[in-house]
Amino acid sequence: MPSRFDFLSSFTLPTFLFTVHRHFLSPRPTSWTSLDLNDIHLKPSSVGNQSNYNVQAAGNFSEQFVGDVAVKRRSVAGVDQEDLVDPEKLADPDSLFFEINGVRIHHKICHHEANEQDKEEAFRGKIGLPTILLHGFGASVFSWGRIMKPLACLIGSKVLAFDRPAFGLTSRTRYIKNKEPATGDDKPLNPYSTAFSVLATLSFIDMLGAGKAILMGHSAGSLVAVDAYFESPEKVAALILVAPAIFAPLIMKKEAKGGAFGKRKKAGDGDLHIGAVENPFSRIWHGLCKLCGIIAGLILGMLNKMTNMVSSFSAKVVAALIRSAFGIMLVRIIMDKFGVLAIRKSWYDARKITDDVLQGYTKPLRAKGWDSALLEFTIAMLFGSTSKPKSKTPLSKRLSEIKCPVLIITGDTDRIVPSWNAQRLGQAIPGSTVEVIRNCGHLPHEEKVEEFLSAVEKFLYRTFGSKERQFTEVAT
């Protein structure tokens, strides 16, 4: 009796690799007349008096027979991958592009439209603090679309959102490290690194002609906002972190216990004077311990260098694997199977997700090089490529150094970044404010627009003063 698993007996690695290459990597003509009948399922349909068959092949390919001709279409997350175009050709009428280090950054600016009375009474003819919006992983300028105009009216200034490299309609640039070693300012900056996003953020602040700006980051964009603050704190008036993908420290900093005893010990108070005459054997013992410490330090230093060499070699191997054809195939499968699912999981009520939302998130999949750019971004996140790090101290240990006003907004049912992490983050940042929006997922600025803007409004008015004078006073 045949078993349902009999087909496994014919499976071999060469067969698998051939199938992957045939379905995902090799180019095919748009019309063809032959199919592997073992890989297809026929679904009859009709158009007029002509019989058609919709054929679903492996790898999410779809073919439609019209008469005797089969037309093949390959898609990822419902987006046709046969006719990819340059990102700028997908731009909207209000899209803008700004070049930074050879990368064409796609962005949009929403201007505050105020009448003359508003300008004289509230803003005195000056522009208020602008706000720069930083999207999270897999998102783009599109995700800010519902709040840009209301936010511009709220702050009385410009609101700018841009696509970080590897996302949206920003140009895809292939990053290859120089073969010759470079140091200092000569070392190239990886456009897919967090450092480049920080550079772009600060460049947009300068482009807007503002001395400082409010930075609003969502999810992984919050990391860029915080890093931009540490890079140039004088340019950041406030931070608004939405569902921040920043791991809060598990142990909060507290005042060191026994500090007073340490001071007394240094001062030599009380009983510490007892036994002031040093034992000669103690001196020999301390000398041996010091010598052992030096030897141990040398050994650990050698081991650390060896570990770094192995780690560097392993990183190069992994990076090469990620950049390979297998990596391209894998990222396409992941985006196809889990891209739309991730969007649905980000909402508290997935039934409210419209076709426009899905199309807005999947539109960048029509841009040339989206898959390789996403892989380069992954490599940059895994192994780091910041050319000029200011500090090697982990971010979680620097949160207490943030001095500007901070608002943290999270949804109570966030499945991507739990709300408890945002609350602990609020405890780690001195003076920060945490707002939890009920019945909301990972995208408060999309799912709960009114509640989101209300939380932002209260924070800004409380931080910068009354509505009539808040921004002019801070700008000066």
N, C-alpha and C positions, 0 to 999 in steps of 0.2 A: 504494500500500500504506500503510495507516495506521501512524503511528508511535506508540510508547508515550508520547511527549511532546506529542501533539496537544492534550491538555487544557490545556497552558500557553497556547495561543493564545486561550483564552476567559478567562484570568485578568486581572482588572483590580483596581486598588486599591479602588474602591468595593465590588466584590464581596467582597474579602477583609475589609474593615471591617464590612460587613453580616454576614458569616458569624461573625466574632468577636463582634459584638454579640448576634447571635441565640443563639450557643452559650454565651457566658460571662457576658453582662451583663444581658440582658433576662429578666424574671421569666416563668415559664410555669406554667400550672396543673398540678396533680399528675396529672391524667388528660386525655388528648387523643386525637383519632382521626386526625390527619393527620401525615404525615412526608414529608420530602424524600427520595425514594427514591434520589437520587444519593449520599446521605450515609450509607446504612445497609447493614448486612450481616445477612442472616437466618440464624439457627441454630436449626433445629427441635429441639424437645424435647417431652416429654409429662408431664402430671401427671394420673394417673387415666385417664379416658376423654376428657379435654379436650386439644385440640391447642394448644400454646403456641409462641411464637417469641421467642427472645431477640435483641434488636436492638442492635448496637453502633454508635453514631453518633459523629461526629467530636467531639473535645474530651472524650473519655472519659465520654460520656453512655451510659447503658444504659437500654433500654426493654424491657419484657416485655409481650407480648400475652396477655391472658387473655380468651378469647372474642373479642369485637370491640373491646375497650377496651385501649388502650396506656397503661401506667403508666411515666412517665419518672422516672429517678433520675440525678442529677448527683453526681459524686464527685471528690474530690481525694485522691490516695494511698489510695484505697479507703474514704475517709470521706465519707458522704453530706452534701452541702452544702445540702440543701433545708430542713432543720429544725435550724438552728444555735440554740444556747441561751446564756444568760448563763453565764460561767465558773463561778460559784458553784454552779450546778445540776449541774455535773460533779464536784463535790467528793467526796472519799472520807470515810468516817466519822471518820478521824483528821485531817482537814484543818482548818486554822485560818486566820484572816484577820486581818491587822493593817494599819490604815490609816496611810499616810504621805503627806502632801501631797495628800490626796484620792484616792490610789491604794490599792486594796484588795489587799494583798500576800498571796498564798497561800503558806502555809508548813506545815511539819510539825516537831514536836519529839519526839525519842526520849529518854525518861528512863532513867537508869541505875537498875536494880532491884537494890539491894544488901541483903543481910540485915544484921541489927544488928551481928554480929561484924565484917563488912567495914567498916561505918561507923566502929566504934570503933578497930579496928586500923589500917586503911589510910587512912581519910579523916577520922577524928576528928570526925565529925559535920558536916563542912563539904563543900560541893560543890566538886569539882575544876574545872579549867579547862574551860569549854564549848568546843565546836567549831562553827563556822558553815561550811556547805558552799555553794559557789558553782558552779552548773552552767555549761556552755558554750553555744555558739550552737546553737539548735534543740533543746536538751534541757530538762529540768525537774526538779522534785523527784524524779520517778520514777527518774531515772538513779542516784540515791543509795540507792535502796530496799534493795539487798542488803548495804550496809555500815553503815547507820545504827545498827541495834541492836548489832551486834558492836563498832562503834567506841565507842558509849556505854558498853558494859561495859569496854572497854579503857581508856578515859580516866577512868572513874568519874564521869562528869558528863553534862550534856545535850548532845545533838547536834541542831542546827537546820539545816534546809535550806529555802530559799525560792525561789520562781519570780521571776526577774527580769522586769520589764515587757516585754511582747511575747511572752512564753513561758509555757508551763504554764497555770495557772488564775488568774493575777493579772489583775485587771480591765484591760480595754483602754480607755485614755483618749486622746481626741484632743487632740493638742498643737498649739496655735496661738500663735505668738509675739504678744506685745502690739504693736499698731500704734504706740503711743506709746513712745518710747525710755525705757529704764529703766537705772538704774545701781546698782552695789553690791548690797545685799541685796534690793532691790526687784525685781531681774530674775528672772523665773520660771525654775524649774529644769525642764528637759525630762525627763519621766519615763522616756524611752527612752535617755537619755544614761548614760555610764559614771559620771558624777558622782552621778546619782540612785541607781544601784546601790551606790555607795560610801556614800551617806547612809543607805540602807536597811540596809547591813551594820553600820554603826556604831550605828544605832538599835536593831538587834536585840541587839547587845552590851549596850547600856544596858537594854533590856527584860528581858534575862536576869539583870540585877542583878550582872553580873560586871565587875570592874575591867578585865580583859583576856580575850582569847579566842584560840584557835588558828583561823586562817583556812585553809581548804582549798579551792582553786580548780581547776577542771578546764578545760582548753583556754582559751577566752576568759574564763572565770571567774577564771583566774589573774591576768589584767590587773586585774580589779576588786579582787582580794585585795591585789595590790601597791600599787595606788592608795590603797586603804584604809589600808595601812601608812604611806604617805607623808602621808596626811591626818592620822592620829592614831597615831603609832608607839607611844605609851604604852598603847594599848588592844590591841595585837597581841603575843601572847606568842611566836608562831611562825608561819611560813608553810609550807604544804605545797602545792606546785604540781604538778598532775598533767597530763602532756602539755601543758605550758604553751604557749599561742599567743602568746608574746612573742618577738619577733625578737631574737636574741642579736647583740650588736655583732660585726661582722666583724673589727674591729681592737681588741684588748684594750688597756686602759690600761696604760702602762708609765711608769717614772720618766723624766722628761725628760732627754735626753742633753745634755751640755754645761752642766749647771746650775752646776757649780763655776766654769766659765769666765765665766758670766754674773755670778756674785758678784764675781769678781776684777775684772771690767770695771766694775761699779758701784763697787767700792772704789778703782779707779784704780791697780791694781798694775802694776808692771813697765813694759812698753813702752807702755802706754796713756798715759803722760805725755809721750811723744815727740810733738812737734808740737803742744804745748799752745796756741801762739799761733795764733789763728784767722785764716784768709785772708779779706779783705774780700769778694772775689768769691764765696767759699763762703757767706758770710752772705747775699748777694743771691740766690744760687742756692737756698738753703734757704727764703728768704722766698717766692720764686716757686713752689717746690714746695708750700709750705704753702697759698698762695693757690689753686693748681690743685686741691689736695685739698679745700679748702672748696667751690669751685665744683662739683667732681665729686660731693661729698656732697649738695649741694642738688639737683643733677640726678637723682641716684639716689633721693633722697627723693621727688621729684615723680613719678618713674617708678614707685616702689614704691606710692605712693598711687593712681596710675592703675591699676596692676595689681590692687590690692586692690578698687578699684571694679568693674573688669571681672570679677574673680573672684567678688565678691559678687553681681553681676548673673547671672553664669553659674550660680552655686550656686542662686539663686532659680528660674532657668529649669529646671534639672535637678530640683530638689525638686518643682516644680509638675508636671513630667512624670511623676515617680515616683508622685506622689499621684493621678494621673489614672486614668481607667478602663483605659487601656492598661497602667499599672503594676499595677493589681489583676489584670488578666487574665494578665500576665506572671508574677507571683509565684505564681499558682495553677498555671500550666503548669509552672513550675520545681519546685514542691513535689510536683506530681503525677508528673512524670517522673523526678525525681532525689532526692526525699525518702527513700524506702525504700532506694534505691541507696546513698545516703550512709551510712545506718545499716549496711548490709552491708559497705561499704568500711572502716568504723571498727573492724571486728572482724578478728582474725587468722584465725579459723575461722568463717566466716559460717554454717556448718551448725549451729552451736550457738545461733543466734538463734531464739528461740521466737516463737509467735504472741503471747504475752503481752508480749514485748519490743516487737514492732511495734505492738501496740495501745496500749501505754503511751506510745510516742513520737508516735503519730498522734492520740491522744485530744484534745490541745488544738486540733486542726483542727475540732472540733465546737463550739468557742466562737465566739460572735459577734464579728466584728471582728478575727479573727486575721490576716487578710490585710493590712488597712490598718495594724494595729499593727506587723506585720513590716516594712512599708514605712517607717513612721516610725522604727523602729529602724535601718534601713539608712541613712536620711537623717542620723540622729544620728551614726552611725559614719563616714559619708563626709565630712561637713562640720563635725562637732563641734558640741556644744551645751553644753559645760560653762560654767555661768554664772560661777563664781568659781574659775578655775584658779589654783592656788598657784604653779605654775612652768611656764614655757614650754619648759623644757629637755626634750628628748626622753627618754622613759623609758629607752631603751637606754643613755643616758649617766648615768643616775642609779642604775643597778643596784648600782654599787660602794658606794653610800651606805646600803644595807640593812644593819642591824646585828643584827637578830633572827635566831634560828636558822631555817634554810631547808632543806627537803627537796624534791628534785625527783624525781618518779617518771615514767618513760616506758616505753613498750613498744618492743621492738627492731624491730618491723615496723610501726610507726605510719605509715600512708599519708597521714594528714592533716597532722600536724606531725612531721617526721622526728626520730628520736632524736638525731641529731647536733646539732640545734638545742638540745635540752635539755641536752646535755653542754656545749656552748659557753656556755649560760646559767649552768650551774654554775661555769664558770671566771670568769664576769663578776661573780658574787655571792660576796663573800669568805666563806669558812668554810662554804659550802653543801655539802650531801651529795646525790649523784646515785645513784639506784637504777634499773637497767635490768632490766625483767622480760622473760624470754625467751618467745618464741612468743606475743607479745601485741601487740595493735593499739593503737588510740587510746583505748580505754576500759578501762584496767587495773582500775578499781574495779568493773567489771561482768564482765569476761571472766576475770580472775585474782584473785578475791576473797581467797583465802588468802594468796597471795604479796603482794598489796597490803597487807593488814592486817599481815603480818609485817614488811614494810619500815617501815610507820608505827610499829609497836610498838618496833622497834629504835631508831628515830630519837628517839622520845619518851623512852624510858628512858635513852638515852645523853645526851640533852639536859637532862632535868629530874631525873635521879638515879634511885635505886632505886624499885621499884614501890610500896613502902610509903610513901614520903615525897614522891614527885615533885610531885604537884599541890598538896598543902598548903603546901609550902615556896614554890612559885612564886606561889601565890595571896596569901600574906602578904608 
